Structure formats: C-alpha cells, structure tokens
Amino acid sequence: MTSSNEPEARLPERDAPDTDAAAERAAHTPEAADRPVTPRRRARLREVLFQRQPDLTLVLANIHDPHNVSAIYRSCDAFGVARVHLYYTNTPFPALGRKSSASARKWVESERHRDRAALFAALRGQGMQVLATSCSPEARPLREWDFLRPTAVILGNEHEGVDESLLAEADGRLYIPMHGMIQSFNVSVAAAIILAEAARQREAAGFYDTPRLDPETLEATLADWLQR
C-alpha cells in the first residue's frame, strides 16, 4: 500500500462537459412525465430491475476515450450492473456523444470519486472484494475469481493501465488469458469479457432469477425509471 503522505493527482477544477447529462435532463421534462405508462413498459422496466446486480460493479479509472466509456456503459446495462464508479484524477470525464451512450447511461447510475481513499471506502463499505486488471506476475486468470462475492473490478486507462497506487490497495489482480500475438484487449472489450464471466457464474447460481434489490429500492427505482 502506498504511503498516506503520497500526493494524489487532482482533477482540473472543471470537468469536461457531459453531453449525456443534457439528454438525461431532457428525459425528465414535464412532457416526459406526462407520457402514458403502458403496462408493457412497466413490466419491461420491472423485469430489468429484477435482474440488476447491485453487488457487481466496475471502476473506470481515468479512461479517456469516449467510445470506450460508452461501450463499457452498454456492457454494464446488458449484464445487469446497476452502478459504475468513476475515478478521474488526472483527466476530465470524457464528453460522450448522445447517440452512442445516452440510452445506456440512462439506466446505469454513476458515482464519482476524486481520491483513492473515498473510492475504496465506498466499495469496501458495501463489502466488496476489489480486483484490478493487471498483467503482472501476481495476477490470476479471470475464471479463477469468485464473482458470486460482491465484486468491483478496476479498469485502467488505455495507455498505462491501472495506476500502481490502486493496484497496491486492491484485494487482487486478474488477467484475461489470451492465445495470440497481441497481449492485451481494448479496455471496453476487457470490460465485456469480465462481466460476461461474472454473469456466467451468477446465472448458474440463480442470481438473475430473483430480485437482488430490496423491495423498497426496487419500487423507488421503478418509479424513477418510469419518468425517464
């Protein structure tokens, strides 16, 4: 673990504009609230919420390519991840194009952290094992990890991977075995592969068969989603 006296890199005073936020605000206009809620739409939203996995999440650590971030959000929605954690200390969160990502970000919550202590406190406060992607000798293959446990996986940026200070504090390191000449996946592809393995384990254990959200949270989220 790094010394507590080690300085943390800080975000610029103002983040890059988030074009998805405007799209989400538009979805909450009075016109949106006045749209009739059909039984079919209510049933569909409830079905999706029944399969949300509140104890499975990803940490996006200074990932700067908006296309990668958009793709990660889409994978999170597809595999039932309810919330992603954004750790941006030396680059602004990228401005995402509305067409490519707004539909996914609309259904996946985001939680920002601007220092390492706050990030790990939030994750460990939920009882999560914190894993980080790494090609180091200490890393274990993806399928050796138990994703039935509450789990957060840290994904590093496109050029440097996961920062050493995060690796030092993580509970473990994982890698995706590869059998070709190329030794790393694009970060959005890696996110999808990791979530697919987590979903495989959880499907076999019946985690998608019954609601993982408590009834109060489920109903509150459903009421919010019906306004989107």
N, C-alpha and C positions, 0 to 999 in steps of 0.2 A: 504494500500500500504506500502511496506517496505521502510525503510529509504534509502536515496540515498547514505548514508555512509556505507551501508552494503556491505561487500566484496563479489564479485562474484567468484564462483569457476571457474577455468580456465581449458581449455583443456591441455592435455600434449602437449609438443612442436611439436610433430609429430603425426598425426593421423594414425590409423591403415591402412595398405594398402587396397585400394579399388579394388578388382579384377574386378568389373564391369567396371571400368574406362578403363581397358585394352581392354575389349570386345567392348566398345563403340569406342575406338580409332581404333580398327581393322576394324570396320564397315565404317570408313571414309578413308580407304586406297584408292589409285588410282584404285585398282581393283574394289572396291565397287562403286566408282564414274563412272566407265566405264560400269557397268551393264546396260542393256537396261531398260528403264522405260516403262512398258506396260500401255496402257490405263486403264486396270483393276486395276493395283496397284495405279496409280494416283487417280482414282476415289475412291478407298477404303480409301486412306490417307485423301483425301479431306472430305469424309463422316465423318471420325473420328474427324477431326478438326472442322467440323461444329458443333459437339456436345460437344466440350470441354467447360468446365465451369471455366473461368479464375477467377471468384469471389467466388470460393469454394475451400478450401484447408485444409490440415491437418498440424499440427506441431508435429514432432516426437521429444519428449523431453527425451533425454538420454535413449532411448530404445536400449538395448544392444544385444538382441537375434537376430542373422542374419535371422533366419527363420521367426520371427515376422515381421522384417523390410521388407523382401522380399514379404511376404503375403500382407502387407499394400500397397506396391507399386502396386501389381497386382490389388488390390481393387480400388486404385486410378485410374488406367488406365481404369478399367471396368466401373466406374461410371463417367468418363469424367473429372477427376481432372487433370488440366494441370501442376500443380507445387506443390511440398511439401516443407515444411520448416524444416530444420534440426537444432535443438537446442541441442548441445552437449557441456556440460560444465564440466563434471566430468568423462567422459568415451569417448574413441575414437568411431567414427562411425564404426560399425561392418564391417568386411570384408565379402562381400556377394558372395556366390557361383555363378558362371556364369550361370550354367544350370537353377538354381531356380529363378533368379531375373533379369538377364541381359535383357531379352526380355521386361519386364515391365519397368525397369529403362530407357530403350532406348527411351521410349515415354513419360515419365513423368519427367519434369525438377526438379532439386533440388536446393535449396538456403540455404546456411549455415549461421547460426548466432551464435556468440560465447559469446554474452552477452544479457541480458534481454532487455536493452534499445533499442538495434538495432533490435531485434525481433519485439517488439511492435511498433516501429517506422515504420518498413516495412509494417506490417499488417494494422495499422491504417492509414498509408499513402495511402492505397488502399481503405479506407472507410469501412473496415471490422469490424463486431462485432467479438470479440474474446471470445470464450467459452472454458471451460476446463472441462474434465471429472472428476467427484468427487462423493463420496458417502456421503458428508457432508449434514447436515440438510438444508442448503441453496440451494442445487441442485434441479433443476426442471426436470421432466421427459422429455425424448428425444422429444416426439411428441408435447410438448408444445412450442418448439422453432420454430421460423420462419426462415427456410432455404432459403426462396426467397431473403432474405437480403444477401449481401456479407458476407461470414462467414468463419472464421478459427476456427478449433477445436484442442485444445491441448491434446495430448495423453501422459500420463506419462509412466515411465518405469515399468517393470514387478513386482518389489518388493515394491516400495514406492509410485507409482502413480505420479500425477503431483506435482511438488515442490510447497511448500507454497508460495514462492515469486512470482511464476507465477499465482497461484490461486488468490493471493491478487490483482493482476493487471488486471486479466481477467474481461470481462464485465458480465459474468455469468457462472454458473456451471450447467452441465447436468449429468443425470444418465440414464441408460437403465433399465427400470423396469424388475425385474426377479421374478419368482414364484416358485423357488425350494429352496433346502437347500444351494446351492452354491450362494454366494453373489457377485461374480464378474466374468466377462468374460475375457478370454485371450485378450490381447491388440489388436491383429490382428483381432480377431472376433469382438471386440467392434468397431474397425475402419470400418469394413464392414457393420455392423448394422447401424452405424451413417450415413455412406454415402448412404446406401440404403434408409433411411428415407429422407435424403436431396434430393436424386434423385426422390423419390416418389412425394414430394412436387413440385419439379421443372418440372417433366414430366406433372403433372396435370396443371401447369401454362404455358406449351408450351415452356419451356426454352431449350428443346432439339430439337425443330422444326426449329429454325432459328439460324444462326451463332451468337455466343456471342463474338467471337473475331472480332476486327475491320478488314476491308478488307486488310489493309497493313500488319498487324501482321499475319493474316491467310496465305497470299501468301508467306511471308518471312518464316514462319514456314514450310509450304508445301515444299518450295524449299530445306530447310534444311533436312526435313524428306526424301525427295526423294534420298538423298545421303547416307542414313543410311542402 
